[in-house]
Amino acid sequence: MTETQTRDLFRTLARVLGLILVVIGMLNTLPAIPGLDDAVTAAFGPNVSIRRFPYEYLFPLVFVVMMTVVAMEHSFARQFRDAAPAKRGFGLFMDAALVAMATLVALGYLIEIDAVCLVDRITGERAALIEKSLREEIEFAEMMGLPAPTTVDDPSCINTLGLWIFPMIAAAVAVFLGYNIRVWGLSLVMVAIVIAAYTLLTVLVWYFQGAEDMNKYLVTKLGGEPRRLIDGRPNVEDILVNNGQGLLGRFMGILLNTVFPYIVLGSLFGVSAGGRSLIKVAFLWTRRLRGGPAHAAIVSSAMFGTISGGPVVNVLSTGVLTIPMMLKRGFHRRFAGGIEAAASSGGQIMPPVMGVAAFVLSAMTVVPYREVIIAAAIPAVAYFGCLFLTVVFQARKQGIEAVGEATEDMRLTREDKIHLLMIFAPILLILILLLTPKEAIGCGPLAGLWGVTQIVTDTGCRAENLPWLLQLIQNSAGDAGSAGWWATALLIVLFFLDREIRRQPGKIVAALAEAGILVSTLYLMFLAVSVIDFCLNLTGLSNYIAVDIISWLRGSGGLIGESGLFLFAALGATMVMAIILGMGMPTVPAYINVALLMGPMLVGLGIATFTAHMFIFYFAVASAITPPVAVAAFAAASITKADPMSTGFAAVKAGIVMFVIPFVFAFYPELLLIEPAQLNPAGGGERYLPGLDGTVHWGTLALIALRVAVGLYLLATVLARFDARRIGRVEAILRLALAALVVAKLPAIWGVALAATVLLLIWHWRRGPAPAPADAK
């Protein structure tokens, strides 16, 4: 077999395994269909399931499949096939090591986790132990006159890996991080390497020096005295089996139980020709605006970005059409690339499908995803609204006029309408299912037609005797995983309205296989993040940082309620950390890393846990357009042929509100619209933060929104240095000051600033519009 044939064989195997992985994942996330579980139990017995598989068996099986897919798709050996023999040998070793370590970790997981205890099952000791425990429980129940139990808790495993768990975990971490460098790059892994090295150093300090009289930052105690590594075995076992922070822990759960259908959905969207139809619609909607194609880029990137969730993918999908149109209309190359990069990055904050990071945020804050998309609504409107303003002022500045009438290339054909249906129908279904409360199903004026019994109480309505269809809807309502699953199923059905898909149905199978490869590669990245997670838990580093900073602030004069300056300084430090750690990284690890490191500090300062995480999430998204490693801007520069770094700064300038709006909702959490954003993180005190009661007061909210809108308007004009006419330096400084003051907390300050803004704008506009020359920068 030739080298090319071997390479093609492994890639084919990777896609086959990817397809198998998708089948398993979609079955696991299959929504609760009324009667299905009972039918399966009746046919095959209580131990057989076709959905929501037991995690203790599902996670290790899927993990081995994922890492095998990664080794075949991103092979070290294939990369080094033309290199020296030593490098080729190293490549083969790394490929084999990844699969071998994944298999060992999976076996170790099954051996160590109490729900399985693989070795004990093989030897029969587990069955004997359960029988003995059950007999003792029954005897105790009979003695106390209680009902006899039929089950007992899982006993601890007798036969385990023992001390072998130490070298196995160490080798596994080394291989996983090494392969991450190959697939995701050094910047992502460097944080994990540094924190892992720090953790190892602190363990060695404890082991050789002891903990007495040592700085808390320099010691991680695994056990007591005498100091023995065996005492640290439970902590290392947690790395393997802990559902909260283990290698096969919460990130595996998030991926398989919630995010999986959305990754498949995004891959399927890539097969459709909906992107071009979407851009046509955007051009039609914006043809009467002076910004024209630049506004179309914002609209199309917002809609496509909420599907793809990836800034680079978004730029390369929509930018190849919108950027040439912007250049043709006269926009400068740097501005065209910057506005496309900023709009594409904003797709990750655009509900309803905001990408993997938003689902991780939901899981880490224990806030339902339906509430996350509600919280994201006003900030997303503010962001894209400010982008619209930026384009308006740039068009005025360059003297660009609207197109007006629709051109031939804007007209929608029958195929375009089908493609749009394939995009909007699944998104609409997701919105309906996520935003519909379960208790609302069956409660309404038409419920009687279904034969539903409505029970109205002081707390609301409850429906009984729901027919099968309403039960099905109720089971899926409010559940992110179910909403994604039904949207994916709907899209596959709609695909067959497209004659191109009917002619080549293999495209669907190929897209499903690609989704399996994407999921596998994504979990490799999660392994690096898991290393950071369990290392921080072992060392307590983030908690130490939070406690010390809060103590310093108390000693310096107060906390948030006493001084907004401290909050602003802490938020600024978190912003810088998020941008630095996010350089060159996908949003997911950028968000998780900073959330783990800086999240406890923000919460300790008195910010609601959800608001703190939302703040960090925004800056993780912003890292995609922030120089020196602005991946979205660099992707746009590859289309515009402009200087990448200049395009990055243009993207920051266009998307500056991404850096502003998080500070605004940190001070005004009511803008996020949900109760978790108003909760007081301090235990034992008031339930809500000062001045808040957990509800939305629409009058107050409207006033805050108006002030924010005025502030963003002023900011956009300053960045463009243009409004009705060119803005001078003194006026720009005055507008910046007013933009900050109109969102101040004190009415005496923002009231005066608002009045001053009105007077300034009247003065500016009374001078009369004076368009700048077409070559204005």
Beta strands, then each sheet from edge to edge (+ up, - down):
strand 1: 453-457
strand 2: 460-464
sheet 1: 1+ 2-
end
